[in-house]
Amino acid sequence: MDTLPVWPIIAVASVAILAGLYARFVEPRWLRVRQLEVRIEKKRLTASLRVLHLSDFHWSRAVPLAFIEQAVEQGLAEQPELSCITGDFITVGQQYDLERYVPLFEQLVRAAPCFAVLGNHDGGEWTEKHGGFANTAALEEHLSVCGVRVLNNESVTISVSNVSIVLVGTADLWSGSLDVQRAFGGATDATSTATLLLSHTPDAKESVADHPWDLMLSGHTHGGQLVIPLLGSSPWAPVKDKAFVSGLNSWNGRQIHTTPGIGNFGGIRFNCRPEVSVLNLRPQ
């Protein structure tokens, strides 16, 4: 009886081992800076604005603070005029000395106005069920003391580089605290002024569909984290609508940017590098 050749088995096993080592030790630290151009109606956005979009730091044993600091430094090297962070500063189940985050937050604030929303790992119903914080109070306090403005179901109109813009931030969809009416309650300029909506997961888009906004900034998905070659997507991305796992996408005449983020969950990435996103908003 003929026996099967051994070399194909060895080859497949070798590729699998190499792919696993790459996903664990190479790609999670292979940071990239990505520039994107976002067009907004000229009557709503009067001049260009450079926005740094960061998300999903996921400080943990798998994502050291030094790597997050490296990502922030690379982002600030792009000289943003506004910084927006869309949640998951920490990772559920880990122990933290939040004071160690302070220099990083202060660095962001010194460079440009910095606004943030919080994610499902930062506190709330989902987090509490998984051994984390029942609420976001501790993290919000540290952010606020450093000058980062946390938009927890809030809105604000600001002027940056002589450009007027509305920022609306919602609590995370999974936290059980999302209050859309409250979030947009103070956004009186949103019908006439360019409006950025910060919400941790892109799945929140249906909740805010009836309110005025131009560009939604989200994270949560890690870009898929494990993206299957050729298929071009990740069936494991934690969102219902897989069309918004990563990148800049149109939705009902508006745009949603989902950044792959900086950190990860579980210490692996494959075909989905961590990303510092720079959005160049331009009037059209």
C-alpha positions in Angstrom: 0.0 0.0 0.0 1.3 3.4 -1.0 1.8 5.8 1.9 1.0 9.5 1.8 4.1 11.8 1.4 5.1 13.4 4.6 6.3 16.7 3.2 2.9 18.3 2.6 2.0 17.6 6.2 5.3 19.2 7.4 4.8 22.2 5.1 1.2 22.8 6.3 2.3 22.5 10.0 5.3 24.8 9.4 3.1 27.5 7.8 0.6 27.2 10.7 3.3 27.6 13.3 4.9 30.5 11.5 1.5 32.2 11.1 0.8 31.7 14.8 4.2 33.2 15.8 3.6 36.1 13.4 0.1 36.8 14.8 1.4 36.7 18.4 4.8 38.4 18.2 5.0 40.5 15.1 1.7 42.1 13.9 0.4 43.3 17.3 3.4 45.6 17.5 3.6 46.5 13.8 1.9 49.9 14.1 0.9 51.9 11.1 -0.2 55.5 10.6 -3.0 55.8 8.1 -4.1 59.1 6.4 -7.7 59.4 5.2 -9.5 62.2 3.5 -13.1 62.9 4.5 -15.3 65.3 2.5 -18.0 67.2 4.3 -20.4 69.8 2.7 -18.8 73.2 2.5 -21.8 74.9 4.0 -21.3 72.8 7.1 -17.5 72.7 7.2 -15.9 76.0 6.3 -12.2 74.9 6.3 -10.0 71.9 6.6 -9.4 70.2 9.9 -6.9 67.4 10.8 -8.4 65.0 13.4 -6.4 62.2 15.2 -8.7 59.3 15.8 -7.4 56.7 18.4 -9.3 53.8 19.9 -9.0 50.6 21.9 -5.8 51.1 23.7 -6.6 48.0 25.8 -3.8 48.5 28.2 -3.1 45.0 29.6 -0.4 42.4 29.9 -0.7 41.8 26.2 -0.6 45.5 25.3 2.0 47.3 27.4 1.7 51.0 28.2 4.9 51.7 26.4 3.3 50.6 23.1 0.3 52.8 23.7 2.7 55.7 24.3 4.5 54.9 21.1 1.2 55.1 19.2 0.2 58.4 20.7 3.6 59.9 19.9 3.3 58.8 16.3 -0.2 60.3 16.1 0.9 63.6 17.6 3.8 63.7 15.1 1.1 64.2 12.4 0.2 67.6 14.2 -3.5 67.1 14.6 -5.7 70.0 15.4 -8.2 67.8 17.3 -7.8 64.4 19.0 -10.7 62.0 19.5 -10.5 58.7 21.4 -13.4 56.2 21.1 -13.1 54.0 24.1 -11.7 50.8 25.6 -8.8 52.4 27.4 -8.4 49.3 29.6 -9.2 45.6 29.4 -11.7 43.8 31.6 -10.3 41.5 34.2 -7.0 43.3 34.6 -5.7 45.3 37.6 -4.8 49.0 37.0 -3.0 51.9 38.5 -4.7 54.5 36.5 -2.2 57.2 37.6 0.2 55.7 35.2 -2.0 56.8 32.3 -1.8 60.5 33.4 1.4 61.5 31.5 -0.1 60.1 28.3 -3.4 62.0 28.7 -1.5 65.2 29.5 0.7 64.8 26.4 -2.4 64.5 24.2 -4.1 67.6 25.8 -0.9 69.7 25.4 -0.9 69.1 21.7 -4.5 69.7 20.8 -8.0 69.7 22.3 -8.8 66.1 23.2 -12.3 64.5 23.5 -13.2 60.9 24.4 -16.0 58.5 24.9 -15.8 55.2 26.8 -16.1 51.6 25.6 -17.6 48.4 26.8 -14.4 47.4 28.7 -14.3 50.7 30.6 -17.3 50.2 32.8 -21.0 49.4 32.7 -23.4 46.4 32.5 -21.3 44.3 30.2 -18.0 45.1 32.1 -19.5 44.2 35.5 -20.7 40.9 34.2 -17.1 40.1 33.2 -15.5 41.1 36.4 -14.8 44.8 35.6 -16.0 48.2 36.7 -19.7 48.6 37.3 -19.4 52.2 36.1 -16.9 54.5 34.4 -16.5 57.0 37.2 -12.8 56.2 38.0 -11.6 56.4 34.5 -13.7 59.5 33.7 -12.2 61.3 36.7 -8.6 60.5 35.6 -9.3 61.7 32.0 -11.0 64.9 33.1 -8.3 65.8 35.6 -5.8 65.6 32.8 -8.0 67.8 30.6 -9.5 65.2 28.3 -13.2 66.1 27.9 -15.3 62.9 28.2 -18.6 63.2 26.3 -20.8 60.8 28.2 -24.2 61.4 26.4 -23.1 65.0 25.9 -22.5 67.5 23.1 -20.4 70.6 22.7 -19.7 73.2 20.0 -16.1 74.2 19.7 -13.9 76.3 17.5 -10.6 74.7 16.4 -8.2 76.6 14.0 -11.1 79.0 13.3 -13.3 76.1 12.3 -16.6 75.6 14.2 -17.5 72.0 14.8 -20.1 70.1 16.9 -18.9 67.1 18.9 -21.5 64.6 20.2 -20.5 61.7 22.4 -22.6 58.7 23.5 -22.2 56.2 26.2 -21.3 52.7 24.9 -24.1 50.7 23.4 -23.2 47.6 25.6 -22.9 49.6 28.8 -26.7 50.0 29.2 -26.3 53.8 29.6 -26.6 55.0 26.0 -29.0 58.0 26.0 -29.4 59.5 22.6 -31.8 62.2 23.5 -29.5 63.5 26.2 -26.5 63.2 24.0 -28.0 65.4 21.3 -29.9 67.6 23.7 -27.3 70.3 23.6 -26.3 70.0 20.0 -28.3 73.0 18.8 -25.8 73.8 16.1 -25.8 70.3 14.6 -28.3 71.1 11.9 -26.1 73.7 10.4 -22.5 72.9 11.5 -20.3 69.9 10.8 -21.0 67.3 13.5 -18.7 64.5 14.6 -20.3 61.8 16.5 -18.2 59.7 18.9 -19.6 56.3 19.8 -17.5 53.2 20.7 -19.3 50.7 18.5 -20.5 51.3 14.9 -23.6 49.2 15.7 -24.9 52.3 17.6 -25.6 53.9 14.2 -29.3 52.8 14.2 -29.8 54.4 17.6 -28.7 57.8 16.3 -30.1 57.6 12.8 -32.8 60.3 13.4 -30.3 62.9 14.6 -28.0 65.2 12.6 -24.4 64.2 12.2 -21.9 64.0 9.4 -19.2 61.6 10.5 -19.3 58.9 13.2 -16.0 57.9 14.8 -16.0 54.3 16.3 -13.6 51.5 17.3 -14.5 48.3 19.2 -13.9 45.9 16.3 -10.1 46.1 16.3 -10.6 46.0 12.5 -11.6 42.4 12.8 -8.3 41.6 14.6 -8.0 38.2 12.8 -8.8 38.9 9.1 -8.9 35.9 6.8 -6.8 36.3 3.7 -8.8 36.4 0.4 -12.1 36.6 2.4 -11.1 40.1 3.4 -13.1 40.1 6.6 -13.4 38.6 10.1 -16.4 36.5 11.1 -15.4 37.1 14.7 -15.7 40.9 14.7 -18.1 41.8 17.7 -20.6 43.7 15.6 -23.9 42.8 14.1 -23.3 44.8 10.9 -20.1 43.4 9.3 -20.1 46.1 6.7 -18.6 48.6 9.2 -15.8 46.5 10.7 -13.0 48.8 9.4 -12.3 51.9 7.5 -14.3 54.8 6.1 -17.8 53.7 4.9 -20.9 55.5 3.8 -24.2 55.0 5.5 -27.5 56.8 4.7 -25.8 59.8 3.2 -23.3 60.0 6.1 -20.0 58.5 6.9 -18.7 56.1 9.6 -15.0 55.7 10.3 -14.2 52.5 12.3 -10.5 52.4 13.3 -8.7 49.1 13.8 -7.3 50.7 17.0 -4.1 50.4 18.9 -4.4 47.4 21.2 -6.1 44.0 21.0 -7.8 41.4 23.1 -5.9 38.2 23.7 -2.5 39.4 22.4 -2.9 38.5 18.7 -3.6 40.2 15.4 -3.5 38.7 11.9 -3.7 40.6 8.6 -5.0 43.6 10.6 -2.3 45.9 11.9 -2.8 48.3 14.8 -3.5 51.7 13.5 -3.2 55.4 14.3 -5.8 57.0 12.1 -5.5 60.6 10.9 -8.7 62.0 9.3 -8.2 65.1 7.1 -11.6 66.7 7.0 -12.1 68.9 3.9 -15.1 71.0 2.6 -16.5 69.9 -0.7 
